[in-house]
Amino acid sequence: MRARFLPAMLALLLSGWLGGCDTAPQVTGAAIPPVPPGKARLYFYRSPDIYDAPEWTTVSLNGAVVGASAPGTVFYRDVAPGRYRIEARSDKLYPDQVKTVVAAPGMTIFVKVESQPYWGQTGWLWQGNTFLVAIVAPALGYEQISRLPLTPG
């Protein structure tokens, strides 16, 4: 009885896990509405890097939290034109980890949240996560988010 139960349970678990892969909506032209008139769009994303910190981190515009980012996900916000200071919550400082952009009407800006998992670590003691943001060229940004699941952020 036990010998038959274990393979059946393993098959059930694997089918649920594998069947659930790739079910989130992908970022495509059909899935995302156009940028509203008079607004700019900012995409925030993280690559699905195995060395990335697995934690979510919050993303802020001018000090106000606008969403949270996890490895391998993307979310966007439509904002009024203006100047924005963009940062990801980080436990430690890193050179040039905060960026400032000027968003014009109709503009699309790609913000990649990057993890520096070993920055400032000494020995085997975990000392927090370090995140920074990078502004990515539109052609590369579109390519990098094209297969990522869209989240509400």
N, C-alpha and C positions, 0 to 999 in steps of 0.2 A: 504494500500500500504506500509506504513512505517513498519507495523508489519511483513510483509513478507520479506521486504528488509533486515532488521537487521539479522535475522537468516541465510539468504542466504549469506550475507557478512561475518558473523562469520564462517560459514562452509567453505567458500572459503579461508579465512585467515588461518584457522586451517589446511586445507588440504595442503596448500602451506608450512606451517611451519613443519607439521609432515612429509610430503612427502620429505622435504629437509633434514631430519635427516639422519645421517650416510651415506652421499653420498661421503665424501672425501675418498681417498684411505687409506686403513688401512696398517699398517706396517706389512708386511708378507715377507717370503722368496722370493715369486714370484715377489713382487712389488719392491724389493730393489736389485740392482745389487751387485755382490760380491765385496769385497774390492779389488781395483786395486793392481796389483803386486807392491811391494815396498812402499805401502802407509799404513796408519793406518786410522781407521774410528772413529769419535767421534759423538755420538748421543747426542743431547741436547733436553730435554723434560721437560714438566711440567704436573703434575697430574691435573685432572679436579676437583679440590677441591673448594667447595663453599666458603671457607674462603680465597681463594687466591685472590690477587689483580687482577682485570679484565684487567689491562693494559698489553700491550706488553712491554718487556724490551729487550734491545740489549745484545748480548753475544759477548765477545771479547776473542781472543787468542793472547797473547803477545801484548796486547794493540790495536790490529786491530779488528774492528767489523766484525764478520763472519755471523751474522744473528740476528733474533729477535725471542723471545719466548713468546707464549701466553698460558694461562691455557688450559690444555687438548690437547696439540699439541706436535709434535716431528719433528725435522729436523736433518740432518746429514751433516758432512763435511768430505771429505777424505783429509788427510794431509800428508806431508812428515814426516818421522820419526824424532823425536826430543823432546825437552823439551818445554812444553806449560804452560803458566800462564793463567788460565781460570777465567773469571769474568763476572758477570751480572751487568749491569748498575743499580746503587742503589742510592737513594736520601740520605741515611744515612749509617753510618758504622755499621757493626755487627761483632762480634768476628769470626775470621777464615772464612770470607765470600768468599775469593779467594782461589783457589786450583791450585797446580802445578802438572802436570803429565808428565811422560816420555812415549812417544808413540813409539812402535817398529813396524817394518813392519808386516802387517797382523793382528795387534792388534785391538780390538774393545773396546772402552771406553764409558761408559754411564755416562753422566753428567746431573744430575737432578737440574733444576733451582727451587729454593724454595723461597716462599714469606714469609716474617715475617710481616704481615699486621698491627700488633699493637705494633711493636718494637719502643720504644721511644715516643709513643704518650702520650700526657698529656691532660686530659680533653676531650673535644669534638673537639679540633682543629686538623685538618688533617695536618700532617707534612711530607708528602712524603712517598714513598714506599721503603721498604727495601728488597733486594733480595740477595740471596747467592747461591753458587753452591755446590753440593755434588757429590762425585764420588761413583757410585753404582756398586756393584758386578755384573758381567755379567749375571748370572742366574736371578737375581732379575730385572736387567735392561731390559732384553728381555721380561720378564713377564709384567713389568710395561708399556712398549711401545706397546705391542702386539695389543691393541685395540685403540690406539690413531691415529688420522688422521695425515698423513704425510704432512708437509707444506714445501714450498721452503725456509722458514726461512727468 
